[in-house]
Amino acid sequence: MMMKKSLVLIIACAGLFSGYTSPQAAGIAHYRQLDMRMAAAAAKTATATTSPSIQKQLKQKMNAESFPKLPTGLNATLTKTTHAFRVTYYSAAHQLALNDAKVKNGTPAAMYSKKSYAKAADAAQQINYFKADQGGDKVKLGHGITATMDRAAGSSYLHWTEDHCSFTIHAVNQEKDNPVGLGKKIVTSLATTKLPKNIKKGAFTFEAHPSELANHVVWQKDKAVYTLAASQPKMILQMITSLA
């Protein structure tokens, strides 16, 4: 009987001490968790402040200009002359100062530029506004927009016009790209967000297949021509509508 009670006591004690953690181990675990929370908070803060900081630096250099809003996590370079400027945005692991020598180590993500001309007519000539061929196949994109589809040399081109702007989507047939699907997304996006009202004439060009800075829009405002370029169509729309 005594042996049985001793066995029960040993088992109970073993169960009691199996979940025991020494004060030293508990302290180490606590500080590890604290370090992880602090690191996560620091990373979140750095990401959240990257884009505003770049915007602030650009405004300090060129206070009279407006710059598009961009996703966080980008660095930038700025080049300018008397009548023009160009901002190129690069992907970044961490924030760098504007025009830092290491900025170009990142991958180009977007570009924004402006060039002024002597006359508005000269600026208008720089816009490759495309009027769709009336003989092409008609494609409905929704929201009252009808596009024209042209095919040539292994490629497809989807064209339409909206708000003083022409839109062209290029797709490579061999890649099985879907220009109609992309066109519907663009039209739907612009149905809920507006283009800048001061666009006199503009031309959007999109690539259905991902390509570095191949998506772009060029538009005229008075005597100036503006250009936005990005690797993704979605970023082009986000950038230009942020200028509205």
C-alpha positions in Angstrom: 0.0 0.0 0.0 2.8 2.4 0.9 4.6 1.6 -2.4 1.4 2.5 -4.3 1.1 5.8 -2.5 4.7 6.6 -3.2 4.2 5.9 -6.9 1.2 8.2 -7.1 3.2 10.9 -5.3 6.1 10.6 -7.8 3.8 10.8 -10.8 2.1 13.9 -9.3 5.4 15.6 -8.7 6.6 14.7 -12.2 3.4 16.3 -13.6 3.9 19.4 -11.5 7.5 20.0 -12.5 7.0 19.1 -16.2 5.5 22.6 -16.8 8.0 24.4 -14.6 10.1 27.2 -16.2 13.0 28.7 -14.3 13.0 32.5 -13.8 16.1 32.8 -16.0 14.4 31.0 -18.9 11.2 33.0 -18.4 13.2 36.2 -18.5 15.0 35.3 -21.7 11.7 34.4 -23.4 10.2 37.7 -22.3 13.0 39.8 -23.8 13.0 37.7 -27.0 9.3 38.5 -27.5 9.9 42.1 -26.6 12.8 42.3 -29.2 10.5 40.8 -31.8 7.7 43.3 -31.1 10.1 46.2 -31.2 11.7 45.0 -34.5 8.2 44.5 -36.1 7.2 48.0 -34.9 10.4 49.5 -36.3 9.9 47.8 -39.7 6.3 49.0 -39.9 7.3 52.5 -39.1 10.1 52.5 -41.7 7.8 51.2 -44.4 5.1 53.7 -43.5 7.4 56.7 -43.6 9.3 55.9 -46.8 7.0 57.4 -49.4 6.1 60.6 -47.4 9.7 61.3 -46.8 10.5 61.0 -50.5 7.5 63.3 -51.2 8.8 65.8 -48.7 12.3 65.8 -50.2 10.9 66.3 -53.7 8.7 69.2 -52.5 11.7 70.8 -50.9 13.5 70.7 -54.2 10.5 71.8 -56.3 7.9 73.3 -54.1 5.7 74.5 -57.0 5.2 71.0 -58.5 2.8 68.3 -57.5 4.0 64.7 -57.3 2.0 61.5 -57.6 1.3 59.4 -54.5 3.2 56.1 -54.6 3.3 52.8 -52.6 5.7 52.8 -49.7 9.1 51.2 -49.9 10.5 53.2 -52.8 13.5 55.5 -53.2 14.0 58.1 -55.9 16.4 60.1 -58.0 15.7 63.6 -59.4 17.2 65.2 -62.4 16.2 68.7 -63.6 16.9 71.5 -66.0 15.4 74.9 -66.5 12.4 73.5 -68.5 12.2 69.9 -67.4 12.5 67.4 -64.6 12.4 63.6 -64.2 11.9 61.5 -61.1 12.7 57.8 -61.2 11.5 55.6 -58.4 13.2 52.4 -57.4 12.3 49.5 -55.2 14.1 49.6 -51.8 14.9 47.3 -48.9 15.3 50.5 -46.7 14.9 54.2 -47.1 17.7 56.3 -48.7 17.9 60.0 -49.2 16.9 61.5 -52.6 19.6 61.0 -55.2 21.7 58.7 -52.8 24.3 56.8 -54.9 22.8 53.5 -53.8 19.3 54.3 -54.9 19.9 52.9 -58.4 20.8 49.5 -56.9 17.1 48.9 -56.7 14.8 47.9 -59.6 13.0 50.8 -61.4 9.4 50.8 -60.4 8.0 54.1 -61.8 8.9 57.4 -63.5 7.4 60.8 -63.5 8.5 63.7 -65.7 7.6 67.1 -67.0 8.8 69.1 -70.0 7.7 72.7 -70.8 7.4 74.1 -74.4 7.2 77.6 -75.8 3.6 77.1 -77.0 0.7 74.9 -76.1 0.5 73.8 -79.7 4.1 72.5 -79.5 3.2 70.5 -76.4 0.1 69.1 -78.0 2.2 67.6 -80.8 4.1 65.5 -78.3 0.9 63.5 -77.4 0.5 60.3 -79.5 -3.3 60.4 -79.2 -4.7 57.3 -81.0 -8.1 57.3 -82.6 -9.4 53.8 -82.9 -10.0 52.3 -86.4 -13.7 52.1 -87.0 -13.2 48.9 -89.0 -11.9 46.8 -86.2 -13.8 44.3 -84.0 -16.0 46.0 -81.4 -15.6 44.9 -77.8 -17.8 46.2 -74.9 -15.8 47.0 -71.8 -18.7 48.1 -69.6 -19.7 51.5 -68.2 -20.8 52.5 -71.7 -17.3 52.1 -73.2 -16.8 50.2 -76.4 -13.3 49.4 -77.6 -11.9 48.3 -81.0 -9.7 45.3 -81.4 -7.0 45.1 -84.1 -4.7 42.2 -84.7 -1.3 42.3 -86.6 2.0 40.3 -86.6 1.3 38.1 -83.6 -0.1 40.9 -81.5 -3.5 42.3 -80.5 -4.3 46.0 -79.8 -7.3 47.1 -77.9 -8.2 50.8 -78.4 -10.8 53.2 -76.9 -11.2 56.8 -75.9 -12.4 58.4 -72.6 -12.2 61.9 -71.1 -10.0 63.5 -73.8 -7.6 60.5 -73.6 -6.9 57.5 -75.8 -6.2 54.1 -74.4 -4.2 51.3 -76.0 -3.5 47.8 -74.7 -0.9 45.7 -76.4 -1.0 41.9 -76.0 1.3 39.2 -77.4 -0.8 36.4 -78.8 1.9 33.8 -78.1 1.8 34.7 -74.4 -2.0 34.2 -74.4 -2.4 37.7 -72.8 -5.9 39.0 -72.3 -6.2 42.6 -73.3 -10.0 42.6 -72.9 -9.8 41.5 -69.3 -7.2 44.2 -68.6 -9.3 46.8 -70.5 -12.4 46.0 -68.4 -10.4 46.4 -65.2 -9.1 49.8 -66.3 -12.5 51.1 -67.3 -14.0 49.9 -64.0 -11.2 51.6 -62.1 -11.7 54.9 -63.8 -15.5 54.7 -63.2 -14.9 55.1 -59.5 -11.8 57.4 -59.6 -11.3 60.4 -61.9 -8.5 61.6 -64.1 -7.1 65.1 -63.5 -9.5 67.7 -64.9 -6.8 69.8 -66.4 -5.7 67.1 -69.0 -6.1 68.8 -72.4 -5.1 65.6 -74.3 -3.6 62.3 -73.1 -2.5 58.9 -74.3 -2.3 55.8 -72.2 -0.4 52.7 -73.4 -0.5 49.5 -71.4 1.2 46.1 -71.8 -0.9 43.1 -71.0 2.3 41.1 -70.4 4.4 42.4 -67.4 7.3 44.6 -68.6 9.6 47.1 -66.9 8.2 50.7 -67.1 6.4 49.7 -70.4 3.1 51.1 -69.2 2.9 54.8 -69.5 0.6 57.8 -70.0 1.6 61.1 -71.6 -0.6 64.1 -71.3 -0.7 67.9 -72.0 -1.5 70.6 -69.5 -1.2 74.1 -71.1 2.4 74.4 -72.4 3.7 71.4 -70.5 3.9 67.6 -71.2 3.8 65.1 -68.4 4.7 61.5 -68.5 4.1 58.7 -66.0 5.6 55.2 -66.5 5.4 52.0 -64.4 5.9 48.3 -64.6 2.2 47.6 -63.7 -1.0 49.2 -65.2 -2.5 49.4 -61.7 0.3 51.7 -60.5 -0.2 54.0 -63.5 -3.8 54.5 -62.6 -3.0 55.0 -58.9 -0.4 57.6 -59.7 -2.4 59.7 -62.2 -5.6 59.7 -60.3 -3.7 60.8 -57.2 -2.9 64.0 -59.2 -6.7 64.7 -59.7 
